[in-house]
């Protein structure tokens, strides 16, 4: 379910529940506000079971629902006492209401891109604009872990001490990948199982995969036809047994 639907739908539910609570005689105002904020929050928690959207999204729902209930309680108390609210609280309410709408809009764009009509009018072309990095990381929640994962791989490779040289050449639409593997002392490493994947920058699925075959001592190579022209990423992985020992990415360009 979309974050915008749960956020604004829940906000509307808070207002409706608070209004309905006014018809129950004898209900304390604070209990009325608490129930109107907590009930939509419990429903939201039930909806996200098994589909965790992230702590930032959950925190936004908690703050918006409870803050809305508190604001409604404050407004009703001023009205009950027959006093006019000072302009400063009114200004704060307007500011935070606008802040909720603004942040919800940024959250939607970050996850789903601009709505296509707005994107076509503002950016032209297909009109789909994403905030995620369009390089080797797919646009999903795994992107948030990319930096730490990359650092972990680099640290593990430095401990192993392999010296890997990857050469990717394109000739007449045929991609030829040649990898030379040497150990810490410079001797060739045999018995390596390798493969490379071909993909577009930002794509979530590879366009092709090819195993690397040993051609000489410590040398492994393979070839794969490029499906089309343009920028491609060659993702190379080397295994010793079942353990990943090296992972590298190289960009190529086919005119």
N, C-alpha and C positions, 0 to 999 in steps of 0.2 A: 504494500500500500504506500502511496506517495506521502512524503513528509508534509507537503503542503496540505493534503487532505486531513491527515491526523492532527496537524497543528491548528489549522483554522476551524476544522470540524469540532475538535475538542474545545476550542475557545468559544465557539457558538453554543456548545453543550453546557459549558459553565454558565453562560448568561441565561440560558433557558432554565436550567436547574435552579439558579438563584431566584429567577422570577417565579417559578412554581413554588419554591419554598415560602414565598410570601403569603400563599393561600393557606398554609398550615398554621393555625392559631397556637400560640404558646411556644413556638419554636424560638429558642434564643438566637439572636442575630449572628453571633459568632459560630454557632453550630450550623446555621444555614449557609454561611460562607464556606465553612470547612467542608461540608458535604458536597457543595457545588464544585469545589476544586478537586477534592479527593476522588470522587466517583469517576469523572472522565479520566483521571490519571490511572486508576485501577484498570479501567477498560483498555487504555492504551498499553499498559504493561501486559495485559492478556493478548493483545493483538501482535505484539513483537516477540512472543515466546518462540524460540527457535529461529528468529530472524533479527538478531541484534543489529541495530542501525548505527551503533557507535555511541560512546559516552556523551559526546558533544550534543548529538541530536536528542538523546534522552534528557539531558540537563536542560535543554531549551524547552522541552515540553513541560517539565516539572516547574520551571520558573514562570512560564507563561500562564499555565493553568492556575497555580496558586496566587500569582500576582493579580490575575484578573479577578479571582474571588475576593482578594483583599481590597482591591479598588472598589468593587461593587459594595462591599461592606462599608467602606468609608463613605461612599456617596450616599448610601441609605441612611447612615447615622447623621450626616449633615442635614439631609432632608427631614428626618424625623425631629430634629431639634429646631427646625425652622430657621436655620442660619444659612447664609450664603457662603459658599466656599471661597476662600481667598484665591487670588489669581495665581499664586505660586504653586499650590498643589495642582491646580488645573493645568498649569504649564508642564509640570512633571508628568502628569498623566498623558498629556498629548505627546510629550517627548518620548516616553517609553513605549507608547502605542506605536508611534512611527518607527521606533527602533526595532520592535518586534516584526513589523511588516518588512522593513528593510533587510534585516538578518534572514528572515524566511526567504525573501527573494534571492539573496546571495547563496543561501543553502541550496535552493532549487537549481540555480544556474551551475553551481559547482558539481552537482550530481547528474543533472540531466541536460545541461546546456540551455541556451536561450530558447524560448518558444519559437517555433519555426517562422511564424509571420513576423515577429519582432526581429529575429535574426536576419531574415531576408531584407527587411526594410533598413536595418542598421548596418549590417555587415556585407550584404550582397551574397551572391553564390548560393550555396545550399542552405545557409542560415543556421547551421548547427555549430555553436561555439562551446568549447569545453575549457575548463580551467586546468585540467590535468596535464602533466608533461607528456608530450606526444613523441617521446623518444623510445627507449627500450622498455618502458614500464607501461603495462596496460592500465586503462582508466578504471580502476576499481579500488576496493579497500586495501588490496595488497600493495598499492602504490605507497601507502603510508609507511610500510615496513621495508621499502626498497633500500633505503640508505643503510640501515643497520644490517640488512642481509648482505649487501655488497661489501661492507666492511668486514663482516664475518668471513666471507669467502676469501677476501684478500689476505686476511690474517692466516687462515688455514693454508692457503697456497704458499705463503711465505715460510711457514713451518715445514712444509713438504720439501721446498727448495727446487722444484722443477723449473727448468728454463724452457719456455714454450715460444716458438716463433711460428706465427700463422701468416700465410700468404694466400690471398684470395684474388684471383685474376679472372676477368671476363673476356672471352674470345668468341666472337660470332654468336652471342647470346648464350654461351655455355659458361657456367661458373665452375672454376676449378679451384679447389681448396687443398693446400698442402701445408701440413703441420709437422714441425720438427720438435721432438721432445728430448731434452737432456736432463740429467740429474744435477745435483749440486756441484759435482766434480767435473761436469762437462761430458760425461759418457752418455751414449744414447740409451733411451729407456725402451725396452721391448715389452710385448705383452699388453699393450695399451688398447683399450676398446674406446673408439671415438665416433662421434657423429656431429653433423652440423645441421642447423635448421635455417630456413630462409623465410624472412618475414618483412612486412612493411613496418615503418616506424609508427608506433601507436596501435598496431593491430593486435587483437587478442589471440589470434590463432595463426600458426605458421602456414606459409604457402607451400612448403615442401620440406622434406627431411631426407638426408642421405647419410649412410654409414661411411666411415673412413676405413680404408684398407691399408695394411702395411705394405709399403713399396720398397723400403730399405731399412737399415738399422736405425730405429728411432724416428722414422719418417712415415707419415700416414697421409693418404690423400683420397679425394673423392671428387665427383663432378655431378652437376645438376643443371638442367636447362632452366633459364630464367623465364617465368611466365609472361613477363611484360617489361617494358622499359621503366626507368625511374630509379628512385632511391630504394635500396634494400639493406637489410641488416642480416649479417651472417653470424649466427650464434653457435659457437663451437663448445662442445663438452667432451672432456676426456675422463675415462674411468679406468681404474685399476681394480679388477674384480667388480664388485658392486659399489665401490666407493668413488664418488665424484672427486677428482683430483684437480681439475682445471675447468674454468668457465670463462669464456671471453667473447666479446662482441666486436665485430668490425663492420663498418659501413662501406658499401660499394655503390656505384652509380652506373646504370646502363642507359646510354643515350637513346 
